[in-house]
Amino acid sequence: MERGKKILVAGLGNEYMGDDGFGPRVIEALMARDDLPEGVEARDAGLCGVTLAPELNDYKLVIFVDAVQRGEKPGTIYRNEIKAEQVEVRKPEEAMDFFTFSVHETRLEELLIFARAIGTLPPTTIVIGCEVREITLGETLSPEVDAAVPRAVELILDELSHSEKY
């Protein structure tokens, strides 16, 4: 399979669960701009689970944007670069056994493991995460997470400006 030349920026999360909506909100802010480089697709992937895995072969680089809970100060932005060879190797049938029964509960880690198992994981995946304050029913982000949205957009634009290295 030939790897695509495009870049995907995918926002993960549930926009109806408070701070879990960070990923979709960042995508919304990114898409409102008129300076996205050519060949970049920004997409609200919501609760896509493993259904996104087969499509990853279309991209040379994927940037996931997601809410995270690491116990740090709410609004803290994290950047992690994951090389394909760092992702656990499993056979496709073993990868499927690893998942929860609901695709809506699939974690990003599981998506990456499955994509590697089926041979669609790009050589490099970047994860831009934001520490949440709370995940509760509602469409509003906490003030700390809301303030992190423009910072995440700028970080993504900086990543895209250096995307030739991928």
C-alpha positions, 0 to 999 in steps of 0.5 A: 500500500502506498502511503498518502501525502496528506496530513490529518488533524483529528479532534477526538472526544464528545462535545456534549461531555464538558471538557471531553469536547476539547478535540472537537472545539480545537478542530472547529477553531482550526477550520475557522481559519483560512491559513491551513496548508494545502493537503491538510484535512481537519476533521472532528472524529468525535467518538469514531473508535477503531473505525478511523483506523483503515483510513489512516493509510491515506495520510503521511502524518496524523495529529490527534487532538484529545482531552487527557487526564494526567493529574496536572493543572487543567488547561495544560497542553501536552505534545507526544510524538509516537513512532509506529515502531513504538506502538504494540504489535498485535495480529489484527484478530488479537487487536480486536480482542483487546477492544472494549465492546463499544467502539465509543469506549475505544481509547486512542491507544487501542486505535493506534494498536489496531491501525498498526495491526492492519498496516495503516498506521503512519510512521509518525503520529502526534497527539496534542492533549489538554488536561481536563478539569472535569468531564460532565454532561454539558456543551461548555468547556471549563474556563481553563480548557477553553483558554487552551483551545487557541494555544492548541491551534497555534501548536498544531499550526507550528507542527504543520509548518514543519511537516516536511520532516515527516 
